[in-house]
Amino acid sequence: MCRRIVVIAAALCAVLALSGVGDALAAQGDTPPPLGLRSIGAAPDITFAGQQAQVSVSIPVPQNLTPDKLSGFTDVPPFVTGGTVDVLQGDRVISRTPINPAPNSPIELPLAGVRVTRNAADITLRAYLTVSGICQFDPDNAFHIRDTTLSFTGREAIPRSVAEFLPPILRKLTIFVPQNPTSAEASAAVGLATSVASNYGTADFDIDVASLGAGSLVPSGQPDSLERQIVISSAAPAGLSVENQNGAAYLVIGGQANELTNQARALTSNLSPIAQSSSAVAGPLHDAPQLTPEVQTLADLGINDQIVTSSAWPSITLGIDQTRLGRPSQDIRVQLIGSATPAANGSSPVVSVRLGDRVIATIKTDDSGAFNQWVDLPNGALSRYNGLVVTLERGDVKEGCGNGTRGSLSVSAAGEIRSSPADPPIPAGLGSMPQSLMPRTQLAWTKGDVPDVARAVSIMTTMQRLSAVPLGVDVVSMSDAASSTQPAVLIAADGQGLPDGVALPVTQKSGTVTVRSSSGAESKVTLNPQVQFGSLQVTRSDDRSTLVATSTNDAGDLDDLLRWFSDNASNATGDAALKISGRDPITVDADAGAHDETSNSHPLGWLVVVAVILGAVILFLIVAAGLKLLRRRHTGDDSAQ
């Protein structure tokens, strides 16, 4: 009997290990599992551009935890034979790790001994590569540490006050609302989720919405390490209060309808660090920015003075973000002020400026290497985020490893930037979000139940993560949103209840799918069987953009689409994203082929393909069922004989 129990226990442990449940058992107050760099707002891969290069990393450090190591897998150019990666903090060398040149070799960079200041450890990773033969370092031939994770030692401190409730690194936030939330409770949940997403910037973490038990103010389940639970209910006393359940902390936000939103927003306001007690009550707070911010220099866009030195071609990327400009923009002009090291032979180097794969300008420097020139970004090449790549192209770079001449390139943050409003936005459709929702947007839903609140949280937090500045959102009724001139987000999960004036780019009625272009031209196709889908669509009329989340009578398709969109919004283009059950989401450009009658593309081509596939599957099932019935009859006849 004992042997049987041991065998069963061993099997259960194996299943838990394979399923990854072991990490989930790290409860609040335990050591968190290794975290991907996306959880601290960084790219998952660390890139070192050059034979000698360095990268700065800022590590948020939760209370009572200590950074332990960075782990990943090396990806080295073929001419690299080895080298080292140093971890430095100021003038101190924290660790030195050899590089294995074999493909996909594991590497661990020890962090023991780093100093933590104000919940953060700022370090520098410096790579020294040994090379052989002919080599040329460039962005396509760089040393990378792939799939990097961050590990800590120690045990997370359980929060005791409002000020320390949100940790520097957040893995998951669950917001609990009553089973039938009031408009104020639902609005507070959406506002809280959006402001928390803004607070953590580009950090990747989940925000879920769940319902409380009937008459309860206590969340269900236990939070894991670096996870938080927040209860929002007008039945709770006014203010914010940290409570404890089974050794884990959760936050309760309460208050009457007219004050609940302010209480929720206080958690991420400038007042939060002042609230050192286990409870706090917030007064009136300022709204999100109402006016488009004045952008006069690159510094206003969050771009500091840039300088880079390399033995190859030094390169600097300037991020021109339309959300920083506070509106859809066009005719963007950037003043580039800087200097470049003159070539060793005395000839002037050339500074090239690229937008994507397109060279949009070349700048000749003077004898000292200085330059000052305005660069126009072509309207047709604009996107939400525009990476302007400034590169010093030098003809004296030698191919032999280690015998090149090092050069420097600098760009000043004092350079001005000018633009004008774009109407219609550039780009249009999903690429115009969220800048087309600025400075404030209205949000309306048809039901306002817990699933609708979860959908609103998913959409608005996704929009916020695409924005470099906080978004303002006001939850209103569907009728108020329909009559307003402000941008809006509308949620009709089952396809019912949208205002009559909302003209979607993609619609379906009685099996006929219609795609309507921005000029009003329509393309139609009738499908049998009908295709059902969830959709996220952008429509614009009367200088107003509206983002609509809906479906053809199946909210599940919309929910599947929103889960996909939260991870893929930054690359989504076209006027609509659609999710057909059982198939990967696709995007539709309503204007595709609309202006070129000779074009072979058709905006409904994807639907025709889906219809053919569905028809083939149904035909196969009919034939298979018929053959099975014939076999049964044949077997029955043989038995009767």
Secondary structure, DSSP 8 states (H G I E B T S, - for coil): -HHHHHHHHHHHHHHHHHHTHHHHT-BTTS----EEGGGGTS-SSEEE-SSEEEEEEEEE--TTEEEEEEEEEEE--TTEEEEEEEEEETTEEEEEEE---STT-EEEEE-TT---BTTEEEEEEEEEEEE-SB---BTTB-EEEEEEEEEEEE------SSTTSS-SS-SEEEEEE-SS--HHHHHHHHHHHHHHHHHTTT---EEEEEE--TT--S-SS--BTTEEEEEEETTS-SEEEEEEETTEEEEEEE--HHHHHHHHHGGGSTTGGG--SSEE-------S--S-----BGGGGT---EEEEESS--EEEEEEEHHHHTS-EEEEEEEEEEEE---TTS---EEEEEETTEEEEEEE--TTSEEEEEEE--GGG--SEEEEEEEEE-TT--SBTT-S--EEEEE-TT-BEEEEE-SS-SS-GGGGTTGGG-SEEEEEESS-SHHHHHHHHHHHHHHHHT-SS--EEEE--HHHHHH-SS-EEEEETTS----TT---SEEEETTEEEEE-TTS-EEEEE-SS---EEEEEEEEETTEEEEEEEESS-HHHHHHHHHHHHHHGGG--SSEEEEETTS--EEE-TTTTTT-TT----TTHHHHHHHHHHHHHHHHHHHHHHHHHHHHHHHHHHHH-
